[in-house]
Amino acid sequence: MNSQSSYTIDVQVQTQFVPDQSRPDDNRYVFAYTVTLRNLGNVGAQLLTRHWIITDANGKTEEVTGEGVVGEQPWMRPGDDFEYTSGAVLETAVGVMTGTYHMLADDGTRFEAPIPPFTLTIPRTLH
């Protein structure tokens, strides 16, 4: 039961620029992102902590760690989804986020769920 497929969390992200909270003249660009986690493994698992790496177009990198997401530490049975929305503020109109969720399976196994890199950008900035 200790196979790779037993501990698989799929991570999908949708992003959105938030113009009413942004001030481009002050180098403030606000983005919302909605993350959908799906437990593709065959063991229930709880999200314990997160580790984000946020890089703007100037190469400035910020790391964010903490317990859970949006104040929760969701537990997902096999096949369950969990969705949440959060945000990031950058000094540039384009940036990239990536990271890892640290998970605890019901059988006591700790594992990581990678967050694939995704782009934050204002509309019509990238082709």
Helices and strands as residue ranges (DSSP letters): G 4-6, E 9-17, G 19-21, G 24-26, E 29-39, E 45-56, E 61-67, E 75-76, E 81-90, E 94-105, E 110-121
